[in-house]
Amino acid sequence: MKQKVESTGVLDPNKKVVTYCGSGIAATWNALVLNKLGKKDVTIYDGSMTEWATDPSLPLETGESTK
């Protein structure tokens, strides 16, 4: 798992990481995994998309997936 995560560059100490998901639960798990893999400065956006999507002042794009 560590090799796969390292290949994304997310463990780079010069990069800031903020995890989020739909409601904050999966984001917490992701932050824990990153911490165990050596990334000590991970931030969790605990409101996640549920909070973000309900604030009309914040940017949000919707549409067809490109993948």
PDB file of N, CA, C and O in Angstrom, chain B, residues numbered from 101:
ATOM      1  N   MET B 101       0.822  -1.189   0.000  1.00  0.00           N
ATOM      2  CA  MET B 101       0.000   0.000   0.000  1.00  0.00           C
ATOM      3  C   MET B 101       0.867   1.254   0.000  1.00  0.00           C
ATOM      4  O   MET B 101       0.567   2.221  -0.701  1.00  0.00           O
ATOM      5  N   LYS B 102       1.941   1.237   0.786  1.00  0.00           N
ATOM      6  CA  LYS B 102       2.784   2.423   0.879  1.00  0.00           C
ATOM      7  C   LYS B 102       3.358   2.795  -0.485  1.00  0.00           C
ATOM      8  O   LYS B 102       3.420   3.977  -0.820  1.00  0.00           O
ATOM      9  N   GLN B 103       3.778   1.812  -1.275  1.00  0.00           N
ATOM     10  CA  GLN B 103       4.332   2.101  -2.599  1.00  0.00           C
ATOM     11  C   GLN B 103       3.291   2.761  -3.491  1.00  0.00           C
ATOM     12  O   GLN B 103       3.601   3.698  -4.226  1.00  0.00           O
ATOM     13  N   LYS B 104       2.065   2.275  -3.427  1.00  0.00           N
ATOM     14  CA  LYS B 104       0.999   2.855  -4.245  1.00  0.00           C
ATOM     15  C   LYS B 104       0.738   4.309  -3.840  1.00  0.00           C
ATOM     16  O   LYS B 104       0.596   5.181  -4.697  1.00  0.00           O
ATOM     17  N   VAL B 105       0.676   4.561  -2.540  1.00  0.00           N
ATOM     18  CA  VAL B 105       0.443   5.924  -2.053  1.00  0.00           C
ATOM     19  C   VAL B 105       1.630   6.820  -2.402  1.00  0.00           C
ATOM     20  O   VAL B 105       1.439   7.958  -2.832  1.00  0.00           O
ATOM     21  N   GLU B 106       2.845   6.322  -2.223  1.00  0.00           N
ATOM     22  CA  GLU B 106       4.037   7.107  -2.558  1.00  0.00           C
ATOM     23  C   GLU B 106       4.046   7.502  -4.026  1.00  0.00           C
ATOM     24  O   GLU B 106       4.494   8.597  -4.365  1.00  0.00           O
ATOM     25  N   SER B 107       3.560   6.631  -4.903  1.00  0.00           N
ATOM     26  CA  SER B 107       3.575   6.914  -6.339  1.00  0.00           C
ATOM     27  C   SER B 107       2.690   8.101  -6.709  1.00  0.00           C
ATOM     28  O   SER B 107       2.849   8.670  -7.789  1.00  0.00           O
ATOM     29  N   THR B 108       1.763   8.483  -5.837  1.00  0.00           N
ATOM     30  CA  THR B 108       0.893   9.631  -6.105  1.00  0.00           C
ATOM     31  C   THR B 108       1.546  10.955  -5.716  1.00  0.00           C
ATOM     32  O   THR B 108       1.095  12.017  -6.146  1.00  0.00           O
ATOM     33  N   GLY B 109       2.602  10.902  -4.909  1.00  0.00           N
ATOM     34  CA  GLY B 109       3.265  12.110  -4.442  1.00  0.00           C
ATOM     35  C   GLY B 109       2.635  12.718  -3.205  1.00  0.00           C
ATOM     36  O   GLY B 109       3.100  13.751  -2.720  1.00  0.00           O
ATOM     37  N   VAL B 110       1.586  12.098  -2.684  1.00  0.00           N
ATOM     38  CA  VAL B 110       0.863  12.670  -1.549  1.00  0.00           C
ATOM     39  C   VAL B 110       1.695  12.696  -0.265  1.00  0.00           C
ATOM     40  O   VAL B 110       1.408  13.480   0.639  1.00  0.00           O
ATOM     41  N   LEU B 111       2.713  11.855  -0.179  1.00  0.00           N
ATOM     42  CA  LEU B 111       3.551  11.837   1.025  1.00  0.00           C
ATOM     43  C   LEU B 111       4.669  12.869   0.978  1.00  0.00           C
ATOM     44  O   LEU B 111       5.441  12.983   1.931  1.00  0.00           O
ATOM     45  N   ASP B 112       4.770  13.616  -0.104  1.00  0.00           N
ATOM     46  CA  ASP B 112       5.789  14.661  -0.249  1.00  0.00           C
ATOM     47  C   ASP B 112       5.660  15.644   0.918  1.00  0.00           C
ATOM     48  O   ASP B 112       4.589  16.217   1.119  1.00  0.00           O
ATOM     49  N   PRO B 113       6.736  15.848   1.694  1.00  0.00           N
ATOM     50  CA  PRO B 113       6.646  16.741   2.860  1.00  0.00           C
ATOM     51  C   PRO B 113       6.387  18.200   2.488  1.00  0.00           C
ATOM     52  O   PRO B 113       6.018  18.994   3.353  1.00  0.00           O
ATOM     53  N   ASN B 114       6.570  18.564   1.232  1.00  0.00           N
ATOM     54  CA  ASN B 114       6.336  19.939   0.793  1.00  0.00           C
ATOM     55  C   ASN B 114       4.903  20.173   0.324  1.00  0.00           C
ATOM     56  O   ASN B 114       4.544  21.293  -0.040  1.00  0.00           O
ATOM     57  N   LYS B 115       4.089  19.133   0.332  1.00  0.00           N
ATOM     58  CA  LYS B 115       2.704  19.259  -0.119  1.00  0.00           C
ATOM     59  C   LYS B 115       1.748  19.206   1.066  1.00  0.00           C
ATOM     60  O   LYS B 115       1.886  18.374   1.962  1.00  0.00           O
ATOM     61  N   LYS B 116       0.785  20.106   1.047  1.00  0.00           N
ATOM     62  CA  LYS B 116      -0.270  20.139   2.061  1.00  0.00           C
ATOM     63  C   LYS B 116      -1.386  19.198   1.620  1.00  0.00           C
ATOM     64  O   LYS B 116      -1.795  19.219   0.459  1.00  0.00           O
ATOM     65  N   VAL B 117      -1.877  18.377   2.537  1.00  0.00           N
ATOM     66  CA  VAL B 117      -2.945  17.433   2.224  1.00  0.00           C
ATOM     67  C   VAL B 117      -4.147  17.714   3.114  1.00  0.00           C
ATOM     68  O   VAL B 117      -4.026  17.802   4.336  1.00  0.00           O
ATOM     69  N   VAL B 118      -5.312  17.854   2.480  1.00  0.00           N
ATOM     70  CA  VAL B 118      -6.577  17.983   3.194  1.00  0.00           C
ATOM     71  C   VAL B 118      -7.474  16.857   2.691  1.00  0.00           C
ATOM     72  O   VAL B 118      -7.769  16.780   1.498  1.00  0.00           O
ATOM     73  N   THR B 119      -7.907  15.987   3.595  1.00  0.00           N
ATOM     74  CA  THR B 119      -8.798  14.909   3.187  1.00  0.00           C
ATOM     75  C   THR B 119     -10.243  15.342   3.383  1.00  0.00           C
ATOM     76  O   THR B 119     -10.568  16.079   4.313  1.00  0.00           O
ATOM     77  N   TYR B 120     -11.104  14.866   2.484  1.00  0.00           N
ATOM     78  CA  TYR B 120     -12.537  15.129   2.597  1.00  0.00           C
ATOM     79  C   TYR B 120     -13.278  13.987   1.921  1.00  0.00           C
ATOM     80  O   TYR B 120     -12.681  13.208   1.177  1.00  0.00           O
ATOM     81  N   CYS B 121     -14.553  13.888   2.171  1.00  0.00           N
ATOM     82  CA  CYS B 121     -15.392  12.861   1.556  1.00  0.00           C
ATOM     83  C   CYS B 121     -16.815  13.409   1.539  1.00  0.00           C
ATOM     84  O   CYS B 121     -17.011  14.617   1.404  1.00  0.00           O
ATOM     85  N   GLY B 122     -17.787  12.551   1.671  1.00  0.00           N
ATOM     86  CA  GLY B 122     -19.171  13.023   1.683  1.00  0.00           C
ATOM     87  C   GLY B 122     -19.573  13.665   2.992  1.00  0.00           C
ATOM     88  O   GLY B 122     -20.243  14.697   3.005  1.00  0.00           O
ATOM     89  N   SER B 123     -19.160  13.048   4.105  1.00  0.00           N
ATOM     90  CA  SER B 123     -19.586  13.564   5.407  1.00  0.00           C
ATOM     91  C   SER B 123     -18.473  13.668   6.439  1.00  0.00           C
ATOM     92  O   SER B 123     -18.709  14.186   7.531  1.00  0.00           O
ATOM     93  N   GLY B 124     -17.274  13.196   6.137  1.00  0.00           N
ATOM     94  CA  GLY B 124     -16.143  13.312   7.053  1.00  0.00           C
ATOM     95  C   GLY B 124     -15.642  11.999   7.620  1.00  0.00           C
ATOM     96  O   GLY B 124     -14.548  11.943   8.181  1.00  0.00           O
ATOM     97  N   ILE B 125     -16.429  10.940   7.481  1.00  0.00           N
ATOM     98  CA  ILE B 125     -16.035   9.656   8.074  1.00  0.00           C
ATOM     99  C   ILE B 125     -14.883   9.020   7.305  1.00  0.00           C
ATOM    100  O   ILE B 125     -13.871   8.656   7.905  1.00  0.00           O
ATOM    101  N   ALA B 126     -15.018   8.882   5.996  1.00  0.00           N
ATOM    102  CA  ALA B 126     -13.943   8.288   5.187  1.00  0.00           C
ATOM    103  C   ALA B 126     -12.703   9.176   5.196  1.00  0.00           C
ATOM    104  O   ALA B 126     -11.580   8.675   5.136  1.00  0.00           O
ATOM    105  N   ALA B 127     -12.898  10.485   5.272  1.00  0.00           N
ATOM    106  CA  ALA B 127     -11.762  11.409   5.314  1.00  0.00           C
ATOM    107  C   ALA B 127     -10.898  11.158   6.542  1.00  0.00           C
ATOM    108  O   ALA B 127      -9.673  11.273   6.484  1.00  0.00           O
ATOM    109  N   THR B 128     -11.534  10.820   7.640  1.00  0.00           N
ATOM    110  CA  THR B 128     -10.802  10.515   8.871  1.00  0.00           C
ATOM    111  C   THR B 128      -9.960   9.259   8.693  1.00  0.00           C
ATOM    112  O   THR B 128      -8.800   9.220   9.102  1.00  0.00           O
ATOM    113  N   TRP B 129     -10.542   8.241   8.087  1.00  0.00           N
ATOM    114  CA  TRP B 129      -9.809   6.996   7.826  1.00  0.00           C
ATOM    115  C   TRP B 129      -8.622   7.270   6.897  1.00  0.00           C
ATOM    116  O   TRP B 129      -7.516   6.790   7.144  1.00  0.00           O
ATOM    117  N   ASN B 130      -8.851   8.037   5.834  1.00  0.00           N
ATOM    118  CA  ASN B 130      -7.770   8.355   4.894  1.00  0.00           C
ATOM    119  C   ASN B 130      -6.639   9.101   5.588  1.00  0.00           C
ATOM    120  O   ASN B 130      -5.467   8.825   5.333  1.00  0.00           O
ATOM    121  N   ALA B 131      -6.976  10.036   6.455  1.00  0.00           N
ATOM    122  CA  ALA B 131      -5.953  10.789   7.188  1.00  0.00           C
ATOM    123  C   ALA B 131      -5.166   9.876   8.117  1.00  0.00           C
ATOM    124  O   ALA B 131      -3.951  10.023   8.252  1.00  0.00           O
ATOM    125  N   LEU B 132      -5.846   8.941   8.753  1.00  0.00           N
ATOM    126  CA  LEU B 132      -5.172   7.988   9.636  1.00  0.00           C
ATOM    127  C   LEU B 132      -4.183   7.129   8.850  1.00  0.00           C
ATOM    128  O   LEU B 132      -3.050   6.927   9.288  1.00  0.00           O
ATOM    129  N   VAL B 133      -4.604   6.629   7.706  1.00  0.00           N
ATOM    130  CA  VAL B 133      -3.716   5.814   6.871  1.00  0.00           C
ATOM    131  C   VAL B 133      -2.502   6.628   6.439  1.00  0.00           C
ATOM    132  O   VAL B 133      -1.373   6.144   6.526  1.00  0.00           O
ATOM    133  N   LEU B 134      -2.716   7.856   5.977  1.00  0.00           N
ATOM    134  CA  LEU B 134      -1.593   8.703   5.562  1.00  0.00           C
ATOM    135  C   LEU B 134      -0.648   8.964   6.731  1.00  0.00           C
ATOM    136  O   LEU B 134       0.570   8.958   6.556  1.00  0.00           O
ATOM    137  N   ASN B 135      -1.200   9.191   7.915  1.00  0.00           N
ATOM    138  CA  ASN B 135      -0.378   9.399   9.102  1.00  0.00           C
ATOM    139  C   ASN B 135       0.468   8.171   9.400  1.00  0.00           C
ATOM    140  O   ASN B 135       1.654   8.297   9.704  1.00  0.00           O
ATOM    141  N   LYS B 136      -0.120   7.001   9.318  1.00  0.00           N
ATOM    142  CA  LYS B 136       0.615   5.757   9.582  1.00  0.00           C
ATOM    143  C   LYS B 136       1.694   5.514   8.531  1.00  0.00           C
ATOM    144  O   LYS B 136       2.682   4.831   8.800  1.00  0.00           O
ATOM    145  N   LEU B 137       1.505   6.076   7.326  1.00  0.00           N
ATOM    146  CA  LEU B 137       2.499   5.936   6.262  1.00  0.00           C
ATOM    147  C   LEU B 137       3.573   7.020   6.320  1.00  0.00           C
ATOM    148  O   LEU B 137       4.474   7.051   5.482  1.00  0.00           O
ATOM    149  N   GLY B 138       3.474   7.915   7.318  1.00  0.00           N
ATOM    150  CA  GLY B 138       4.525   8.899   7.518  1.00  0.00           C
ATOM    151  C   GLY B 138       4.153  10.342   7.257  1.00  0.00           C
ATOM    152  O   GLY B 138       4.958  11.233   7.525  1.00  0.00           O
ATOM    153  N   LYS B 139       2.962  10.605   6.745  1.00  0.00           N
ATOM    154  CA  LYS B 139       2.523  11.979   6.484  1.00  0.00           C
ATOM    155  C   LYS B 139       1.896  12.511   7.765  1.00  0.00           C
ATOM    156  O   LYS B 139       0.770  12.146   8.106  1.00  0.00           O
ATOM    157  N   LYS B 140       2.622  13.375   8.477  1.00  0.00           N
ATOM    158  CA  LYS B 140       2.186  13.793   9.813  1.00  0.00           C
ATOM    159  C   LYS B 140       1.348  15.072   9.841  1.00  0.00           C
ATOM    160  O   LYS B 140       0.760  15.398  10.872  1.00  0.00           O
ATOM    161  N   ASP B 141       1.285  15.793   8.733  1.00  0.00           N
ATOM    162  CA  ASP B 141       0.585  17.082   8.743  1.00  0.00           C
ATOM    163  C   ASP B 141      -0.677  17.054   7.874  1.00  0.00           C
ATOM    164  O   ASP B 141      -0.905  17.964   7.077  1.00  0.00           O
ATOM    165  N   VAL B 142      -1.482  16.024   8.028  1.00  0.00           N
ATOM    166  CA  VAL B 142      -2.716  15.885   7.261  1.00  0.00           C
ATOM    167  C   VAL B 142      -3.853  16.605   7.983  1.00  0.00           C
ATOM    168  O   VAL B 142      -4.012  16.469   9.196  1.00  0.00           O
ATOM    169  N   THR B 143      -4.631  17.360   7.239  1.00  0.00           N
ATOM    170  CA  THR B 143      -5.789  18.064   7.779  1.00  0.00           C
ATOM    171  C   THR B 143      -7.055  17.369   7.296  1.00  0.00           C
ATOM    172  O   THR B 143      -7.121  16.919   6.152  1.00  0.00           O
ATOM    173  N   ILE B 144      -8.047  17.281   8.153  1.00  0.00           N
ATOM    174  CA  ILE B 144      -9.339  16.699   7.787  1.00  0.00           C
ATOM    175  C   ILE B 144     -10.358  17.831   7.692  1.00  0.00           C
ATOM    176  O   ILE B 144     -10.544  18.590   8.643  1.00  0.00           O
ATOM    177  N   TYR B 145     -11.012  17.937   6.542  1.00  0.00           N
ATOM    178  CA  TYR B 145     -12.123  18.882   6.416  1.00  0.00           C
ATOM    179  C   TYR B 145     -13.356  18.130   6.905  1.00  0.00           C
ATOM    180  O   TYR B 145     -14.007  17.421   6.137  1.00  0.00           O
ATOM    181  N   ASP B 146     -13.669  18.289   8.182  1.00  0.00           N
ATOM    182  CA  ASP B 146     -14.703  17.464   8.808  1.00  0.00           C
ATOM    183  C   ASP B 146     -16.107  17.736   8.291  1.00  0.00           C
ATOM    184  O   ASP B 146     -16.976  16.872   8.404  1.00  0.00           O
ATOM    185  N   GLY B 147     -16.346  18.891   7.736  1.00  0.00           N
ATOM    186  CA  GLY B 147     -17.657  19.154   7.138  1.00  0.00           C
ATOM    187  C   GLY B 147     -17.808  18.477   5.789  1.00  0.00           C
ATOM    188  O   GLY B 147     -18.917  18.176   5.347  1.00  0.00           O
ATOM    189  N   SER B 148     -16.692  18.245   5.153  1.00  0.00           N
ATOM    190  CA  SER B 148     -16.604  17.584   3.857  1.00  0.00           C
ATOM    191  C   SER B 148     -17.608  18.148   2.854  1.00  0.00           C
ATOM    192  O   SER B 148     -18.058  19.285   2.995  1.00  0.00           O
ATOM    193  N   MET B 149     -17.957  17.356   1.842  1.00  0.00           N
ATOM    194  CA  MET B 149     -18.820  17.849   0.770  1.00  0.00           C
ATOM    195  C   MET B 149     -20.216  18.215   1.252  1.00  0.00           C
ATOM    196  O   MET B 149     -20.862  19.081   0.664  1.00  0.00           O
ATOM    197  N   THR B 150     -20.685  17.577   2.300  1.00  0.00           N
ATOM    198  CA  THR B 150     -22.009  17.910   2.822  1.00  0.00           C
ATOM    199  C   THR B 150     -22.062  19.379   3.221  1.00  0.00           C
ATOM    200  O   THR B 150     -23.021  20.074   2.887  1.00  0.00           O
ATOM    201  N   GLU B 151     -21.059  19.856   3.922  1.00  0.00           N
ATOM    202  CA  GLU B 151     -21.001  21.257   4.335  1.00  0.00           C
ATOM    203  C   GLU B 151     -20.709  22.169   3.150  1.00  0.00           C
ATOM    204  O   GLU B 151     -21.376  23.186   2.960  1.00  0.00           O
ATOM    205  N   TRP B 152     -19.695  21.795   2.346  1.00  0.00           N
ATOM    206  CA  TRP B 152     -19.262  22.632   1.224  1.00  0.00           C
ATOM    207  C   TRP B 152     -20.411  22.874   0.241  1.00  0.00           C
ATOM    208  O   TRP B 152     -20.641  24.006  -0.184  1.00  0.00           O
ATOM    209  N   ALA B 153     -21.123  21.816  -0.113  1.00  0.00           N
ATOM    210  CA  ALA B 153     -22.164  21.912  -1.137  1.00  0.00           C
ATOM    211  C   ALA B 153     -23.369  22.734  -0.697  1.00  0.00           C
ATOM    212  O   ALA B 153     -24.136  23.195  -1.542  1.00  0.00           O
ATOM    213  N   THR B 154     -23.550  22.924   0.599  1.00  0.00           N
ATOM    214  CA  THR B 154     -24.697  23.705   1.070  1.00  0.00           C
ATOM    215  C   THR B 154     -24.387  25.191   1.224  1.00  0.00           C
ATOM    216  O   THR B 154     -25.274  25.973   1.564  1.00  0.00           O
ATOM    217  N   ASP B 155     -23.148  25.586   0.980  1.00  0.00           N
ATOM    218  CA  ASP B 155     -22.759  26.996   1.093  1.00  0.00           C
ATOM    219  C   ASP B 155     -22.687  27.604  -0.307  1.00  0.00           C
ATOM    220  O   ASP B 155     -21.739  27.327  -1.042  1.00  0.00           O
ATOM    221  N   PRO B 156     -23.665  28.425  -0.693  1.00  0.00           N
ATOM    222  CA  PRO B 156     -23.704  28.971  -2.047  1.00  0.00           C
ATOM    223  C   PRO B 156     -22.542  29.920  -2.373  1.00  0.00           C
ATOM    224  O   PRO B 156     -22.328  30.250  -3.540  1.00  0.00           O
ATOM    225  N   SER B 157     -21.805  30.354  -1.372  1.00  0.00           N
ATOM    226  CA  SER B 157     -20.685  31.263  -1.635  1.00  0.00           C
ATOM    227  C   SER B 157     -19.421  30.515  -2.069  1.00  0.00           C
ATOM    228  O   SER B 157     -18.448  31.142  -2.488  1.00  0.00           O
ATOM    229  N   LEU B 158     -19.427  29.182  -1.972  1.00  0.00           N
ATOM    230  CA  LEU B 158     -18.245  28.386  -2.315  1.00  0.00           C
ATOM    231  C   LEU B 158     -18.365  27.817  -3.726  1.00  0.00           C
ATOM    232  O   LEU B 158     -19.462  27.475  -4.166  1.00  0.00           O
ATOM    233  N   PRO B 159     -17.232  27.713  -4.440  1.00  0.00           N
ATOM    234  CA  PRO B 159     -17.282  27.179  -5.810  1.00  0.00           C
ATOM    235  C   PRO B 159     -17.581  25.681  -5.812  1.00  0.00           C
ATOM    236  O   PRO B 159     -17.110  24.939  -4.950  1.00  0.00           O
ATOM    237  N   LEU B 160     -18.366  25.254  -6.786  1.00  0.00           N
ATOM    238  CA  LEU B 160     -18.687  23.837  -6.936  1.00  0.00           C
ATOM    239  C   LEU B 160     -19.070  23.583  -8.386  1.00  0.00           C
ATOM    240  O   LEU B 160     -20.001  24.196  -8.909  1.00  0.00           O
ATOM    241  N   GLU B 161     -18.352  22.682  -9.025  1.00  0.00           N
ATOM    242  CA  GLU B 161     -18.660  22.321 -10.405  1.00  0.00           C
ATOM    243  C   GLU B 161     -19.339  20.968 -10.426  1.00  0.00           C
ATOM    244  O   GLU B 161     -18.954  20.059  -9.691  1.00  0.00           O
ATOM    245  N   THR B 162     -20.341  20.838 -11.262  1.00  0.00           N
ATOM    246  CA  THR B 162     -21.023  19.560 -11.437  1.00  0.00           C
ATOM    247  C   THR B 162     -21.062  19.229 -12.921  1.00  0.00           C
ATOM    248  O   THR B 162     -20.887  20.105 -13.767  1.00  0.00           O
ATOM    249  N   GLY B 163     -21.285  17.992 -13.220  1.00  0.00           N
ATOM    250  CA  GLY B 163     -21.378  17.572 -14.616  1.00  0.00           C
ATOM    251  C   GLY B 163     -20.982  16.125 -14.776  1.00  0.00           C
ATOM    252  O   GLY B 163     -20.807  15.402 -13.796  1.00  0.00           O
ATOM    253  N   GLU B 164     -20.842  15.711 -16.012  1.00  0.00           N
ATOM    254  CA  GLU B 164     -20.470  14.342 -16.332  1.00  0.00           C
ATOM    255  C   GLU B 164     -19.037  14.065 -15.907  1.00  0.00           C
ATOM    256  O   GLU B 164     -18.170  14.933 -16.006  1.00  0.00           O
ATOM    257  N   SER B 165     -18.798  12.856 -15.438  1.00  0.00           N
ATOM    258  CA  SER B 165     -17.452  12.429 -15.069  1.00  0.00           C
ATOM    259  C   SER B 165     -16.596  12.318 -16.317  1.00  0.00           C
ATOM    260  O   SER B 165     -17.069  11.903 -17.375  1.00  0.00           O
ATOM    261  N   THR B 166     -15.333  12.691 -16.182  1.00  0.00           N
ATOM    262  CA  THR B 166     -14.408  12.574 -17.314  1.00  0.00           C
ATOM    263  C   THR B 166     -13.687  11.246 -17.297  1.00  0.00           C
ATOM    264  O   THR B 166     -12.878  10.971 -18.184  1.00  0.00           O
ATOM    265  N   LYS B 167     -13.964  10.417 -16.308  1.00  0.00           N
ATOM    266  CA  LYS B 167     -13.298   9.110 -16.211  1.00  0.00           C
ATOM    267  C   LYS B 167     -14.237   8.000 -16.567  1.00  0.00           C
ATOM    268  O   LYS B 167     -13.850   6.831 -16.541  1.00  0.00           O
TER     269      LYS B 167
END
